[in-house]
């Protein structure tokens, strides 16, 4: 837990009985916005929500290391636990509550039919150690999803096991490294080119595999500078890692020429598929000359996103890289499905297995349900509606906010903070004020190539009237900021949230990672300093 909270609103280690808080209420509650202490603050010694039998006596095998004190867990009844976590859940913003405009994250509705299918008997209760004879339908499901991923991307092979985007990047770049080694060029080709607007995981992945990362600048249109790219290509280049549409929400219009230049130099083309949802059903990456691309199922095909997982990041591979796919593979022998797990060996170079078992079955099921329920025409409409929504937002705001680049965008509308110049309102202040309007802020300060970036991705799953209200809220905030008299109001935001703004500098420099009783605060505790 990282704490550096301004608890001027609500409980600070508990509201004393009989004392009205500075909300003007006895409890500290604000109507249905319940003031919630930490679970450790609620706990009482000896209280428990379940009775457990006394464990049988067994021979002590701890060799003198038996715990001398208590574990330190809070004691609560079952109703207290349920109420606590229910209240916490009500303090979270979620896609099921409203517009979630995070750019580059594609927070869109997860259709409930996906959830129903994922919970069907025989799917929701699968175990990865079941005998293969009992999971024939599951293996066929994985193969069916693989078929559609290959069809939608125009690629001949796909590795299904990668766990999510960064893991998929690792898989694709490992396949490239294996191909280079098979050709005897691994030691020579040490450089990976990455556009300056790339996701941060791209250079991290390349570096983790021992490559040297060389950035490629963008032109004034927000795309890769083709001349700079060609100048950087040489016999030492292993690959380019490029996102298309890119992180600025723009389609790389020279991608075919980029692909040709990369291949002419003997290198490979890795595409970050984070934004495939903008072109699915409209463009096949294989037709653009891409050698490998990961697909975030939790973005393009709607499976749940966030919270640390579970995710899924299958990697499609060109004919040149297909022999280097990691195992396992799903294979059909006659009428029987099996899992091939004995390794990929090409010129004696095995890529091997990337993770335990065969992938994330729940994500596979949801993604296949999404693909099959939409069909070819529906998936095409998904991309078209996502692009339409983003351009609608861009068109409705460009007269009061400042678009980072001219012309239409793809699935994301990107603004810089120049419209806030001389207002006294920072990009962060603007984001905090959005919380008071009932919106999670859009992605702020990313991509780094745009000063004070505000990256909005409305997705195809938002109704027009919801986008209109969102647009109206941003226009209102912008107009208030431009009066030049609202800076203090913005700096005080959010005013209506359960907690006020973090002291982010103090939280970063002196994070509190462990709860302690209020009578024993750690050194550097911002709460202690505030009290003093």
Buried (B, 14 or more C-beta within 10 A) or exposed (E): EEBBBBBEBBBBBEBEEEEEBEBEBEBBBBEEBBBBBBBBBBBEEEEEEEEEEEEEEEEEEEEEEEEEEEEEEBBBEEEBBEBBEEBEEBEEBEBEEBBBBBBBBBBBBBBEEBBEBBEEEEBBEBEEEEEEEEBBEBBEBBBBBBEBBBEBBBBBBBBBBBBBBBBBBBBBBBBBBBBBBBEEBBEBBBBBBBBBBBBEBBBBBBEBBEBEBBBBBBEEBBBBBBEBBBEBBEEBBBBBBBBBBBBBBBBBEBBEBBBEBBBEBBBBBBBBBBBBBBBBBEBBBBEBBBBBBBBBBBBBBBBBBEEEEBBBBBBBBBEBBBBBBBBBBBEEEEEEBBBEEEEBEBEEBBBEBBEEEBBBBBBBBBBBBBBBEBEEEEBBBBBBBBBBBBBBBBBBBBEBBBBBBEEBBBBBBBBBBEBBEEBBBBBBBBBBBBBBBBBBBBBBBBBEBBEBBBBBBBBBBBEEEEBEBBBEBBBEBBEBBBEEEBBEBBBBBBEEBBEBBBBEEBBEEBBBEEBEEBEEBEEEBBBEBBEE
